[in-house]
Amino acid sequence: MEILKGVIKKSIFIMVPMMAGSVFIEPRRLPLGIMTGWLIGIVNLRALSRNVMALLGTERATAKLVFMNMTRLLALFSAIAILVYYRIINIFGFLIGFTIVLLFVLIEGLKTGRER
């Protein structure tokens, strides 16, 4: 969970100026896409970290855990598809926000790996 906290704290300092700057490029859809990509990336990271902690803990890979993972992935895919289909968000903004989360996950993972 420490990686999740580090990713959230550090990515906010990048996301806020990026969303503010993107208002000048496309006022509505691009900042919303960046924010949506960031939020979905953070929610996905939180769910993944909880699942890993459950697998390493007393629980094993039960059918309930597998079903919940598949349901989560289906819900994420459906939400993204609906937002893009109805042109509520900009797909490039979404990819930018999601990529920022991915980069900070890699950076925090490297830092944690070096400490241990």
N, C-alpha and C positions, 0 to 999 in steps of 0.2 A: 504494500500500500504506500510505501514511501516513494516509490517511483511515480505513482499516480499523483501524489501531492506535489512533487517536484515538477512534473509535466504541466500541471494546472498553473502553478505559480509562475513558471518561466514563460509559458506560452501566452499568458494574458498580456504580458508586456510587449509581445510581438503582434498579437491579434488586434488590440485596440487601435494602435496607429495604422495598421493595415486596413481595417474596416473604415477608419476615418478618411484615409487617403483614397480608398476605392469609391467613396461617395462622389468624388470629382470625375471619375471615369463613367460610372453608371450609378445613378443615385439610389435605386431601389433594390434591384435584383443581385448585384454583385456583393454589396456588404451583407445582405441576407444570406447569400450562398456561402460566403466565408464563415459567417457565424454558425450556420447550420452544419457545415463540414466540421468545424471545430467541436461543436456540441456532440455530434454523432461520434466523432473520434474519441472524445473524452468518455462518453457513456459506454462505448464499446470497450475501451481500455479498462474501465471500472468493472464491467461484467467479466472480462477475461481474467483480471487479477483476482476477482472473487472465485471464479471457477478453478483457477490454479491453486488457490489457498484451500479450497474444498477438496481438491484431488490430493493434495499433499497432507491434508489433515486426516481425520478419522474416517471420512467418507471415501468410498471408492467410486469409480466411474459407474454410476447406477444408470438405469434407464431414465430416471427422472432428470438427471443432470444432462444426459445426451438430448432428451426431448426439449429441455429448456434452452439449450444452446441452439438447436435447430430452429426453434420458435423465435429466438432472439434474432438470428440471422435472417429469417424470413421477414420479420417485422422491419428490420433495418432496410433490407432490399426494397420492400414495399413502400416504405416512407420515402426513400430516395427516388424511386421510380415515379411516384405520384407527384412529388415536388418538381421533378424535372419535366414530366409530361405536361403538367398544367403551367409550366413556365413561371413558377413562383420564385425559383432560385436560378442563378446562373451556374451551369455545371462547372465552368472553370473556377469560379469562386468557391464552389463546394470542394473541388479538388485541391485548391490552395489551402483551405482550412484543414482538410483532412491530412494533407502532406505535412503541414506545420506540426500537427500532433505526432505524426509518425517520426519526424526528425527529432523531436524532443524526447520521444520514447527511446530512440536509439542513443541519444546523448546521455540520458539518465541511466540507461542500461549499461553503457560503457563506464560511467562514473561508479555505479554500484559494483560492477564487476572488478574494477581496479581496486576498490576498497577492500574487497574480500579476498 
